[in-house]
Amino acid sequence: MKRNILVTLLLLFSIFSYSAESFRISEANNLYTQENYKAADSLYQMILEEEGVSAALYYNLGNAKYKQGEIAPAILNYERALKLDPNNEDILFNLEMAKLQTKDKIENLDNFIFTEWNKSIQNMFSSNGWAVISIICFLLLLGGVYLYFFGKSSVYKKIAFYTSIFCLLICIVSINYASKQKHILETHDTAIIFAPSVTGKGSPDKGGTDLFLLHEGTKVRVKSKLNGWVEIQIADGNVGWIEEKDLEII
């Protein structure tokens, strides 16, 4: 009896918490539609801090930042949303729109057709999505192996054999993509420049040789950190040092 009461109370608490969270999100969305972007911004951030992250919240926060003309924070939040939902067309579109507002137009060193094609396939699903596909393919593989060894018809055996080979290949590819997507999600080695402009140095000090100039909103890869300085790599492969305060990790 006591156990049933406890389960009921926990269920009611979960429903109440979900309703409260949904109400706050609806309130933030209403503030956004009313063009009160600053208030919506603050509420989205509060929900993220108190309730946990989600692609939708990062996306909405990015929109609120964009509407206020805060391009670097908008890009940062779109990028964070994209890590959680890598194939979301709305996030991708708004991210590209925000990038058009940045000054730096750097050619991507890895902009090869095969690389882009492989990346687009990888981003079709999240790590969990690819994991589910790998499990389904593994179960189909087991079914195919069973039919191959215990099936009576030679036709069924042949179908089972080729189906098993196909499922094995898809299973391997899915596991590989799931691992890569999980790595992207858990690794925080990219950042957005937040300073209006920043000069990449040849060494981690202000007296270092000037190498390149970057502006706010530009995405960089973080290679290492040293005494308040960060070694970064930009899309064209150039490497330099900037102060840690001038960027925000995605």
Secondary structure, 3 states (H helix, E strand, C coil): CHHHHHHHHHHHHHHHHHHHHHHHHHHHHHHHHCCCHHHHHHHHHHHHHHHCCCHHHHHHHHHHHHHCCCHHHHHHHHHHHHHHCCCCHHHHHHHHHHHCCCCCCCCCCCCCHHHHHHHHHHCCCCHHHHHHHHHHHHHHHHHHHHHHHHCCCHHHHHHHHHHHHHHHHHHHHHHHHHHHHHHHHHCCCEEEECCCEEEEECCCCCCCCEEEEEECCCEEEEEEEECCEEEEECCCCCEEEEEHHHEEEC
